[in-house]
Structures are given as C-alpha cells and as structure tokens.
Amino acid sequence: ILAEKEAQAVINPASMTKVLTLLVAVEQLEEADLEDTFTMTIDITDYCYVNDCSVVGLDVGETVSVRELLYGADAALGLAVYTAGSHESFVKLMNEKLEELGLSQTAHFTNCVGLYDEAHHCTVTDMAVILKAAMDNELCREVLSAHT
C-alpha cells in the first residue's frame, strides 16, 4: 500500500461485486466448462430487469457459452446459477471466499450483481484484496482486461 484514505470505511461495493462473482465462478469452473452452454431463463432476466441491473442484453431462451457469461450483470447471475445451481448457493460460495481471503470480519455479500442491501458491504481495503486475488488469476485478469 502506497497511500490510503479511509481504507477501513464500510462501503456498498455496488458493481464491484461482480469482481468477486467472477473470481468465485472461475475458481469453480473447469477449462472444458467454458465452452459449455447456458440458456437464459425468465427468472434471471426478470431479476435483472426488476432490480434495474446493468445488463449485456441477453434474452429469455438465449443460449450462450459459459465463457460469455464471464462478461456482464445478467450474465453474472446466469454464471452464478450455472456454477452453483442457484443464486443463493452461489452467494454462500462468495462469502466462503471472503472467509478464505481473511475478509469475513468486515465483508459480507448478499447477491452476485451488487444490488444495494444493508447486509451487502465491505471496506475499501477488502475490495483491494478481492481485486488483487482476481488479478492473480489468469482467466479473471483476461476478463477484467477486456476492452470489448
């Protein structure tokens, strides 16, 4: 750390949540899974629409590769369902990852896309640790570095 300001301030990570979503999903996936396909459901698209999530615009019934799911909000929810079977099960994996990273005392997540919730929080330092862990993963680094 070269400099910090209010590093222990508790924040709502908002869309930065998707960095942890990406990291947890990538760690659950096998290389072959990336070419597997997933079909978007109305539950996923409705959740994103009702909650005004930023989306890549996947439609109900649209089938995309798991690799494509690494790149967006509605795709993040699809990725969570593909990876863990349900959004709730995936959030449990996210919180287990926070514990593994030593962040469970200050961080807790309630969803995989960054929707506001009083119980969905971390510190700025926690987010830096999550970002570092993601950038240390080759596939996460590729996704996070994508220009399109």
C-alpha positions as CSV (number, residue, x, y, z in Angstrom):
1,I,0.0,0.0,0.0
2,L,1.5,3.3,-1.1
3,A,-1.3,5.5,0.2
4,E,-4.7,5.1,1.6
5,K,-7.6,7.3,2.7
6,E,-10.5,5.9,4.8
7,A,-9.4,2.4,3.9
8,Q,-11.5,0.8,6.6
9,A,-14.6,2.7,5.7
10,V,-17.5,0.3,5.1
11,I,-18.9,0.7,1.6
12,N,-21.6,-0.9,-0.6
13,P,-19.4,-2.4,-3.3
14,A,-22.1,-2.0,-6.0
15,S,-21.0,-3.3,-9.4
16,M,-17.5,-4.1,-8.0
17,T,-19.3,-7.1,-6.5
18,K,-19.0,-8.7,-9.9
19,V,-15.3,-8.9,-9.5
20,L,-15.8,-11.4,-6.6
21,T,-18.6,-13.1,-8.6
22,L,-16.1,-13.6,-11.5
23,L,-13.3,-14.9,-9.1
24,V,-15.6,-17.3,-7.3
25,A,-17.1,-18.6,-10.6
26,V,-13.7,-19.0,-12.3
27,E,-12.4,-21.0,-9.4
28,Q,-15.4,-23.3,-9.6
29,L,-15.1,-23.9,-13.4
30,E,-13.0,-26.4,-15.3
31,E,-11.5,-25.4,-18.6
32,A,-14.0,-27.5,-20.5
33,D,-16.9,-25.7,-18.8
34,L,-16.0,-22.5,-20.6
35,E,-17.3,-24.0,-23.9
36,D,-20.4,-25.5,-22.3
37,T,-23.6,-23.5,-22.9
38,F,-26.2,-21.9,-20.7
39,T,-29.7,-20.9,-21.6
40,M,-31.0,-17.7,-20.0
41,T,-34.3,-18.1,-18.0
42,I,-37.0,-15.6,-17.3
43,D,-36.1,-15.7,-13.6
44,I,-32.7,-14.3,-14.5
45,T,-33.8,-11.7,-16.9
46,D,-36.7,-10.6,-14.7
47,Y,-34.4,-10.3,-11.6
48,C,-32.1,-8.1,-13.6
49,Y,-35.0,-6.0,-15.1
50,V,-36.9,-5.6,-11.8
51,N,-33.7,-4.6,-10.0
52,D,-32.5,-2.3,-12.7
53,C,-29.2,-4.0,-13.2
54,S,-26.8,-3.1,-15.9
55,V,-27.0,-5.9,-18.5
56,V,-25.4,-7.1,-21.6
57,G,-28.9,-7.7,-23.1
58,L,-29.3,-11.5,-23.1
59,D,-32.9,-12.6,-23.9
60,V,-35.0,-15.3,-22.3
61,G,-34.2,-18.5,-24.1
62,E,-30.9,-17.2,-25.5
63,T,-28.1,-19.8,-25.3
64,V,-24.5,-18.6,-24.7
65,S,-21.2,-20.1,-23.8
66,V,-20.2,-20.1,-20.2
67,R,-17.2,-18.1,-21.3
68,E,-19.6,-15.3,-22.5
69,L,-21.2,-15.3,-19.1
70,L,-18.0,-14.0,-17.6
71,Y,-18.7,-10.6,-19.1
72,G,-21.9,-9.0,-17.7
73,A,-24.6,-8.4,-15.0
74,D,-27.4,-10.6,-16.3
75,A,-24.6,-12.9,-17.5
76,A,-23.2,-12.8,-13.9
77,L,-26.5,-14.1,-12.5
78,G,-26.6,-16.8,-15.2
79,L,-23.0,-17.7,-14.3
80,A,-23.9,-18.0,-10.6
81,V,-26.8,-20.3,-11.4
82,Y,-24.7,-22.4,-13.8
83,T,-21.9,-22.6,-11.3
84,A,-23.7,-23.3,-8.0
85,G,-27.3,-24.2,-9.1
86,S,-28.9,-21.1,-7.6
87,H,-28.1,-17.5,-6.8
88,E,-28.4,-18.3,-3.0
89,S,-25.9,-21.2,-3.2
90,F,-23.5,-19.0,-5.2
91,V,-23.7,-16.2,-2.6
92,K,-22.8,-18.8,0.0
93,L,-19.7,-19.6,-2.1
94,M,-18.9,-15.8,-2.3
95,N,-19.0,-15.5,1.5
96,E,-16.8,-18.6,1.9
97,K,-14.3,-16.9,-0.5
98,L,-14.4,-13.8,1.7
99,E,-13.6,-16.0,4.7
100,E,-10.7,-17.7,2.7
101,L,-9.3,-14.3,1.9
102,G,-9.5,-13.3,5.6
103,L,-12.2,-10.7,4.9
104,S,-15.2,-12.2,6.7
105,Q,-14.9,-9.9,9.7
106,T,-15.6,-6.8,7.6
107,A,-17.2,-8.0,4.3
108,H,-20.4,-9.8,3.6
109,F,-22.2,-10.1,0.3
110,T,-25.9,-10.9,-0.3
111,N,-26.1,-11.0,-4.1
112,C,-23.8,-11.6,-7.1
113,V,-24.5,-8.4,-9.0
114,G,-24.1,-5.6,-6.5
115,L,-27.6,-4.7,-5.6
116,Y,-27.9,-2.4,-2.5
117,D,-28.6,-4.2,0.7
118,E,-27.6,-3.1,4.2
119,A,-26.0,-6.5,4.7
120,H,-24.1,-6.3,1.4
121,H,-20.8,-4.5,2.3
122,C,-17.1,-4.4,2.6
123,T,-14.3,-2.0,3.2
124,V,-12.2,-0.3,0.6
125,T,-9.3,-2.5,1.7
126,D,-11.4,-5.6,1.3
127,M,-12.2,-4.6,-2.3
128,A,-8.4,-4.1,-2.9
129,V,-7.8,-7.6,-1.6
130,I,-10.6,-9.0,-3.8
131,L,-9.2,-7.2,-6.9
132,K,-5.7,-8.5,-6.2
133,A,-6.9,-12.0,-5.9
134,A,-8.8,-11.7,-9.2
135,M,-5.8,-10.2,-11.0
136,D,-3.7,-13.0,-9.7
137,N,-6.0,-15.4,-11.6
138,E,-5.1,-15.7,-15.3
139,L,-8.7,-16.0,-16.6
140,C,-10.0,-13.3,-14.3
141,R,-7.2,-11.0,-15.4
142,E,-8.1,-11.7,-19.1
143,V,-11.8,-10.9,-18.5
144,L,-11.1,-7.8,-16.4
145,S,-8.7,-6.5,-19.0
146,A,-11.1,-6.9,-21.9
147,H,-11.7,-3.8,-23.9
148,T,-14.9,-5.0,-25.5
